[in-house]
């Protein structure tokens, strides 16, 4: 079994080679891709670069374990679970069919090994041991999975187990891209997701990743590749080059080689044609604003900056328009709008940033006015 996987992995680069076809748009490239559902997402800015049927709901099989891994990572990050802790295998976990690492009832295995079993591979028994060890039961763990999905804005996703065995684990390419972006931003189990092969458990179960892009694409972050009986070829992956963090989700393909070639194409297109733009804030945008009838004569202003994705090389075309109030009327609340900076390129507006009050300023009342008058009269500071 191990040698067969190694042969496949070594042969992949030659199989994935494709002609250097030029595309005049991202949409044209996606139309040439075989997968039925595609989403290409930039994680750092939260920008959907392009999609094809990205909102179509499908059963996501072992991709479910991406959320399983994220919830386990949350437990580890919170200090509730340590990677060196050991969990005991229940009879329920031992009963899991399909992909597994053959854990015996009562067998103890470390969290680190279990994590490798669901990231490098897709072990169902390991996923259940993790769920039970972290949350007490798979049912409680799945509730955490769905809560996490809702918090990320994965509005078309519903998990029914921690393994992906059930066809009721439903999501979309768009939602899976959002999940992948979270994995990338937090570097969730980054070492495990970029491991090609390893050994876990007392039986020495051999694990080999099915993601051929590991060690075969610049800046790769890993994630999952699989073949589903109900929805065909599936691939969720991501890579970072320069300051771009690109996630690619391809669901519902027919050819194993093509899904990797298409993933390379869409990520290469993103890295070649897009870049992050860091807005430059005019110096006078945040100068203090006067406050009328306030207990303070002025208020500090601030701009919460937001980076955006632009076509590569077009930053020189960007210009700004600044509008701001000469004075604010007390009372002023932190966050009150005092102006706006709008960024434009040749196609029109691309970004608008509000200028807001950085703190509160109370309205001047009778007692404050009297106190101020007396202080001025007697030169009291």
Residue pairs with C-beta under 8 A, 6 or more apart in sequence:
1 206
2 197
2 206
2 208
5 197
5 208
6 197
6 208
8 212
9 196
9 208
9 209
9 212
12 212
12 216
12 257
12 260
13 216
15 257
16 212
16 216
16 257
16 260
16 261
16 264
17 261
18 261
18 264
18 265
21 32
23 29
23 32
23 269
26 40
26 49
26 50
26 266
26 269
26 270
26 273
27 50
27 52
29 50
29 265
29 266
29 269
30 38
30 40
30 50
30 51
30 52
30 266
31 52
33 52
33 250
33 253
33 262
33 265
33 266
34 233
34 253
34 254
34 255
34 258
34 259
34 262
35 52
35 233
35 235
35 250
35 251
35 252
35 253
35 259
35 262
36 52
36 53
36 56
36 251
36 252
36 253
37 52
37 53
37 54
37 56
37 58
37 172
37 173
37 249
37 250
37 251
37 252
38 50
38 51
38 52
38 53
38 54
38 173
38 248
38 249
38 250
38 251
38 266
39 48
39 50
39 51
39 54
39 172
39 173
39 174
39 176
39 177
39 247
39 248
39 249
40 48
40 49
40 50
40 51
40 177
40 246
40 247
40 248
40 249
40 266
40 267
40 270
41 47
41 48
41 49
41 174
41 177
41 178
41 180
41 181
41 246
41 247
41 248
41 249
42 48
42 49
42 181
42 244
42 245
42 246
42 247
42 270
42 274
42 276
42 309
43 180
43 181
43 182
43 184
43 185
43 238
43 245
43 246
43 247
44 185
44 243
44 244
44 245
44 276
44 307
45 276
45 306
45 307
45 308
45 309
46 181
47 308
47 309
48 54
48 174
48 177
49 246
49 270
49 274
49 309
50 266
51 173
51 174
53 173
54 172
54 173
54 174
54 177
55 156
55 172
55 173
55 174
56 172
56 173
57 156
57 170
57 171
57 172
58 170
58 171
58 172
58 231
58 251
58 252
59 167
59 168
59 169
59 170
59 228
59 230
59 231
60 164
60 169
60 170
60 171
60 176
60 228
60 231
60 234
60 251
61 164
61 169
61 226
61 228
61 230
61 231
61 234
62 99
62 122
62 163
62 164
62 224
62 226
62 228
63 164
63 171
63 176
63 224
63 226
63 234
63 236
64 159
64 161
64 162
64 163
64 164
64 169
65 118
65 119
65 122
65 127
65 162
65 163
65 164
65 224
66 176
66 179
66 180
66 183
66 223
66 224
66 236
67 145
67 148
67 149
67 159
67 179
68 118
68 127
68 130
68 131
68 141
68 145
68 162
68 163
69 115
69 118
69 119
69 183
69 188
69 189
70 148
70 179
70 182
70 183
70 186
70 188
71 134
71 141
71 144
71 145
71 148
72 81
72 111
72 115
72 130
72 134
73 186
73 188
73 189
74 144
74 148
75 81
75 134
76 82
76 83
76 111
77 186
80 134
81 111
81 133
81 134
82 111
83 110
83 111
83 112
83 115
84 110
84 111
84 112
85 110
85 111
85 133
86 108
86 109
86 110
86 111
87 108
87 109
87 110
87 111
87 114
87 129
87 130
87 132
87 133
88 106
88 107
88 108
88 129
88 133
89 103
89 104
89 105
89 106
89 107
89 108
89 109
89 125
89 129
90 105
90 128
90 129
90 132
91 105
92 128
92 132
92 138
93 103
93 125
93 128
93 129
93 132
94 103
94 104
94 105
94 125
96 124
96 125
96 127
96 128
96 163
96 165
97 124
97 165
98 124
98 163
98 165
99 121
99 122
99 123
99 124
100 123
100 124
100 125
100 126
101 117
101 121
101 123
101 125
101 126
101 200
101 201
101 203
101 205
101 207
102 125
102 201
102 203
102 205
103 109
103 125
103 126
103 129
103 201
107 201
107 202
109 126
109 129
109 200
109 201
109 202
111 130
111 133
113 126
113 200
113 201
114 126
114 129
114 130
114 133
114 200
115 130
115 189
115 192
116 192
116 195
116 198
116 200
116 207
117 123
117 126
117 127
117 200
117 201
117 205
117 207
118 126
118 127
118 130
119 189
119 192
119 193
119 195
119 222
120 192
120 193
120 195
120 196
120 197
120 198
120 207
120 208
120 209
121 207
121 208
121 209
122 164
122 224
122 226
123 205
123 207
124 163
124 164
124 165
127 162
127 163
128 138
128 162
128 163
130 141
130 162
131 137
131 138
131 141
131 142
131 162
132 138
132 141
134 141
135 141
135 144
138 161
138 162
141 162
142 159
142 160
142 161
142 162
145 159
145 162
146 157
146 158
146 159
149 157
149 158
149 159
149 175
149 179
152 178
152 179
152 182
153 178
154 171
154 175
154 178
154 179
155 175
156 170
156 171
156 172
156 174
156 175
157 170
157 171
157 172
157 175
157 179
158 168
158 169
158 170
158 171
159 169
160 166
160 168
160 169
161 168
161 169
167 230
171 179
173 249
173 250
173 251
174 249
176 236
176 249
176 251
177 247
177 248
177 249
180 223
180 236
180 237
180 238
180 247
180 249
181 238
181 245
181 247
182 188
183 193
183 221
183 223
183 238
184 221
184 238
184 240
184 245
184 247
185 245
190 221
190 222
192 222
193 221
193 222
193 223
194 214
194 215
194 220
194 221
194 222
195 209
195 214
195 222
196 208
196 209
196 214
196 215
197 206
197 207
197 208
197 209
198 207
199 205
199 206
199 207
200 207
209 222
209 225
210 224
210 225
210 226
211 222
211 223
211 224
211 225
211 235
211 237
212 225
212 260
213 220
213 225
213 237
213 239
213 260
213 263
213 264
214 220
214 222
217 237
217 239
217 264
217 267
218 239
218 241
219 239
219 240
219 241
220 237
220 238
220 239
221 237
221 238
221 239
221 240
222 237
222 238
223 236
223 237
223 238
224 234
224 235
224 236
224 237
225 234
225 235
225 236
225 237
225 259
225 260
226 233
226 234
226 235
227 233
227 234
227 256
228 234
231 251
231 252
232 251
232 252
232 253
232 254
233 250
233 252
233 253
233 254
233 255
233 256
233 258
233 259
234 250
234 251
234 252
234 253
234 259
235 248
235 249
235 250
235 251
235 253
235 259
235 260
235 263
236 247
236 248
236 249
237 247
237 248
237 263
237 267
238 245
238 246
238 247
238 248
239 245
239 246
239 267
239 271
240 246
241 271
242 271
242 275
243 275
243 276
244 270
244 271
244 274
244 275
244 276
246 267
246 270
246 271
248 263
248 266
248 267
250 259
250 262
250 263
250 266
253 259
253 262
272 312
273 311
273 312
274 309
274 310
274 311
274 312
275 309
275 310
275 311
275 312
275 313
275 315
276 307
276 308
276 309
276 310
277 307
277 308
277 309
277 310
277 315
277 318
278 305
278 307
279 305
279 306
279 307
279 308
279 341
279 343
279 351
279 353
280 320
281 303
281 305
281 341
281 353
282 320
282 322
282 341
284 322
285 301
285 303
285 322
285 324
285 339
285 341
285 355
286 300
286 301
286 302
286 303
286 355
287 301
288 298
288 299
288 300
288 301
289 298
289 299
289 301
289 324
289 325
289 326
289 327
289 328
289 338
289 357
290 297
290 298
290 326
290 327
290 328
291 297
291 298
291 299
291 327
291 328
291 329
291 330
291 332
291 361
292 327
292 328
292 329
292 330
293 329
293 330
293 363
293 364
294 328
294 330
294 331
294 332
294 361
294 362
294 363
294 364
295 330
295 361
295 362
295 363
295 364
295 368
296 361
299 328
299 332
299 357
299 358
299 359
299 361
300 357
300 358
300 359
301 324
301 338
301 339
301 355
301 356
301 357
301 358
302 355
302 356
302 357
302 358
303 341
303 353
303 354
303 355
303 356
304 353
304 354
304 356
305 353
306 351
306 353
308 350
308 351
310 318
310 345
310 350
314 345
317 345
317 346
318 343
318 344
318 345
318 350
319 343
319 344
319 345
320 341
320 342
320 343
320 344
321 341
321 342
321 344
322 339
322 340
322 341
323 339
323 340
324 338
324 339
324 340
324 355
325 338
325 339
328 336
328 338
328 357
328 361
330 361
330 362
330 363
330 364
331 360
331 361
331 362
331 363
332 357
332 360
332 361
333 357
333 360
334 356
334 357
334 358
334 359
334 360
335 356
335 357
336 356
336 357
337 354
337 355
337 356
338 355
338 356
338 357
339 354
339 355
340 352
340 353
340 354
340 355
341 352
341 353
341 355
342 349
342 351
342 352
342 353
343 349
343 350
343 351
343 352
343 353
344 350
362 368
364 372
374 380
375 381
